[in-house]
Amino acid sequence: MAVLLGTKDGAAFINQQLESLAAQSWPRVDLWVSDDGSTDGTASIIEAWRTRWAKGRVTLVDGPRQGFAANFRSMIIDPRVQADYYAFCDQDDVWERDRLESAIRWMGTQDPETPLLFCSRTATISETGQAAGHSPLFPRPPSFRNALVQSIAGGNTMLLNRKARDLLAKASARTEFVSHDWWAYLIVAAGGGTIRYEPRPLVRYRQHGANLVGANVSWRARFIRIGRLRKGQFATWTDSNLSGLVVNRDLLTSDAEHCLEMFIEARNSAVFKRFRLLRKSGVYRQTVLGTLGLYLAVLRSWI
């Protein structure tokens, strides 16, 4: 079991996260830490943990210093990281004790030759650790048609089996991406993988000044996201995702490739044809209102 932890100036909270990793019910955890140029003593904290880590090995490497997405990408494609299972980890969260075991036990019921991705809802906590809400509970099944237009779970909740990681590493070696969690969802779904969205929160996501919008549980966060939509930021993100998928067309199932072609054509067509192709493609968001918002966004070229 390999946990891939990306760090950057995380000294304020990283001890609590590492304590929750050390308390995991899964017995073997090798910790890979890519530090992206911390100046607050984060690397020293990791080094101190190395001497008392009883679950396996702790490996600390220098990150590429090009942002969080590039930092996680560097770990995804690193051939030195070898394990049966891989989990992403943020520096300021707190994991429930069975966060890893729950995912691995589910994977034990699936075909190990299939790419598998487990993700979950999150509980939100304040900077001081007080309960502050939950991420949205999504009712519809995960799929490539959903992944094209929505990222349903944070990377901090994700766990992949070896087949999924190998697929993701191959795709990620060919292209950069905006966010490792959305990209993982897209690639595993596009490659015919099986995805489990667990409605029980297994990670406590810490809300603080540096990640204020991330959990999307407050009205302020939602209005900020709408603002991003109107400014075209989501369209830029979607462009990046689609470019990455096209580069990796050979890794997609025929159904995913067909859906991708229709979605790309829809975004580049006149209004009425745009709606027809979008409907035909079957893409959807997790709620009725979300899907209506998708159609409005496509109409105005916001996505």
N, C-alpha and C positions, 0 to 999 in steps of 0.2 A: 504494500500500500504506500503510494507516494503522495504526499501533500505538497502542492506547489504554492508557496507563499510569496506574494509580491510585497515589498516594503519600500517606503519612502517617508522618512521623518515620522515614524510611527511610535516613538518612545513613550508617548503619553498613555497608550492603551495596549501595546503589544504584549506585555506580561500577562494581562488577563486572557488574551486570545491564546497564548501559548499554554497557559494553565488549563484552558478548556480542551486543548488538543492533547495534553498529557493525561487528562482524565477520560479520554475516549475509551469506550468499552471494547473497541477493536484492539487486539493486543500488539500488532506490529504496525508502526507508522514511521516511515522514513520521511524526514522533513527536508525539502529543498527550498532554500530562501534565495531569491534574487533581489538584492538591495540596489535601488536605483539612485544612489548618490546621497544617502542620508547624511545630515550634518548634526543630528541631535543625539547621537549615541545609540541609535537603533542597532547598528552592527555589533556594538559591544554587548548589548543585551542578548542578541542571538548567540554570540560567542560564549557568554556565561551559561546559557541554556545548553549549549553543546555538551558541556562536561557532566551535566546531570540528566540528560535525556535518556530514559531507560527503555524506550520503545523501539529503537533502531538507530539510524544515523541522522545527523544534522549536517547538511552541506550548505555553505554560504558562498554565493558567487556574486560578482559584480554585474548589475543590470546594464542595459544599453543606454540608459539615461535619455530616452526619447518618449517618455510618457508611459502610463500604466498599461496600455494595450500592447505596446512594443515589449514591455517588461514580461508580461505573461506569454506573449508569442515566443520570446527567447527561451522560456522554459518548456513550452509545448514542443518545440522542434529540437530541443537539446537531446541528442542520442544517448547521453550518459544517464538520463533518467529512465530507469527500467523498473517496471512493477506490473502486477496483475491489475491494479486499480489506480486511478489518478483522481485527486480532488483538488480543486482550486480553493485558495484561502486568502481572505483579506486580513489586513493587519489589526483592525480595530473592532472586530466582531467577537461574539462569544458563541461557541457551539454547544448544542445540547449533547449530553453524554453519548447518545446513540446515533449521532448524526452520520457517522461512517457506517456503523453496523447496519442501520436500517437500509441504507442503499445497497450494501453488499449482499445482504440477505435477499433483497428483491432480485438482484442480479443472479443469485443462485437458483432462482426459479425460471430463468430465461436461457435461451440458446447461447452458449458462450462464443459461438462463431458469428453472432450478430453484433454489430456495434450497439452498445447500450449506454444510455445517458439517464441519470437520475437527477432530479432537481426538486426543489420544494418551495413552499411559501416561507416567508420570514416573519418573525416578530421584530418590531422596532423598539429600540430602547433609546433613552436620552443619553446625553454625554456622561451623566452620572450613573447610568445603568438602570434608570426607572422605566417601567413599561410605558410605551407610547403609541401602541397600535399594531396593526398587521399590514403586510402587503396585500394587494387584492387577491381574492380567492377565485381562480379561473375555472369555469365549469366545463368548457369544451376540451376535447382531447388535443394533445400536442400533435402537430403535423407540419410538413413542409409548407402547406398552404397557409398555415398560421404564421410560421417562422418568417415567411417572406415579408410580413408587414408588422410583426410584433415579437418582442423578446419577453417571454413570460416569467423568467426566473433569473435571479442574479447568479453570476459565476460562483459566488461564495457559497451557494447551495449545491453546486454540481459535483457529480462523481461519474467518471467514465471507466468502462472496462478497457482492456488492452486494444481490442478491435476498434473501439471508438477513438481512442487516443491515436492509434496509428493512422486512421483515416483523417483525423483532425490535423495531425502533424504533417501529413503529406500535402494536404490542402494549404496549410499555413506556411509551408516552405515556399509556396509559389506566389503568395500575395500577403500584403499587410491587411489589417482589418481595424474597424473603429472600436469594437468592444469584443473581448474574448467570449463573453457569455452569449451574446446574440449570434456570433459567428459559430460557436460550438453547436448551438441549437440548429442553425441553418444546415451546417455540414452533416451532422449526424442524421437529421431528418432527410436531407437530400440524398444521402447515401444508403437509404433503406434501413436505417437503424430504428431501434425501439426506444421510446422516451417515456419515462414515468414522471409525472408531476404529482408530488406528494402534498396533499392539502394541509398536513400537520406541520407547523413551523419547526424547523430543526436548527435554525440559525437565528441568533439575536443580532440584528443589524443595528449598529450604533449610529444614530443621527447626530451630526455635529457640523460645525461651520464649514468644514472642508468638503462635505458630501451632502449638503442640505436638501438637494432635490432627489437624491438617489432612491429613497424608499417609496416615493410617490404615494404617501398616505395622508398628506395634508392638502387642503385646498390651495394653499400657496404653491406647493410643488406642482399641482395639476395645472394651475394657471401659467406657471413658468414653462411647462411642457407645451401648452397650447401656443405660447409665444414663440417657442422654438419651431413649432410646426409652421406658423405663419411666416417666420423669417426664412424658412427653407432649410433649416438645419437637418430635419428628418429626411428631406429629399436628398441632401448631400450624403447622409449616412446610407440611405437606400442605394444611391448610385454606387457607393463603395462596396456594399454587400453584393450587388448584382454583378459588378465587375469581377469580384472575387469568385463568384459562382461560375461565370462564363469561363474564366481561366481554368476552373476545375470541372469543366463540363464532363470529362471522361469519368469522374467519380460519382456522377449523379445517376439515379435510376432513370429509366425511360419516362416514367410518369412525372418525376420531378423536372426533368429536362423539358418536357412538353408544357408543364405549368409555367416554368420559368420563361419560356419563349412567349407565351401568351401574355404574361404579366409585363414583360419588357415592351412588347408591341402595344399593349394598352397604354402604358405611360407615354408612348411616343405618337399616339394617334389623335385624331380629332375627337371632340367631346363625345359625340354619340357612339362612335366606334369604341372609344375608351371605356364607356360604361358596359357595352356589350361584351367586350373581351374580358373585362374585369369580372363580370358575373360568370362568364364561361370558364374562367380560370379556377373559380372556386375559392379564391383567397378569402380569408376571414380574420377578424379579430375576435377576442374571447367573449364579448358581449354584443348585444344588438346595437346599443348606442355606439360602441366602439366601431362596429362595421359600418354604421351610418356615417360616423366621423371619417372613416376611411374613404368612402365614396365622395364625401365633400372635399377631403384633402386631394384626392385624385382630380376632381373637377377643377380645383384651383391650382393644380400642379404644386401642391405642398409636400408631396411624398413621391 
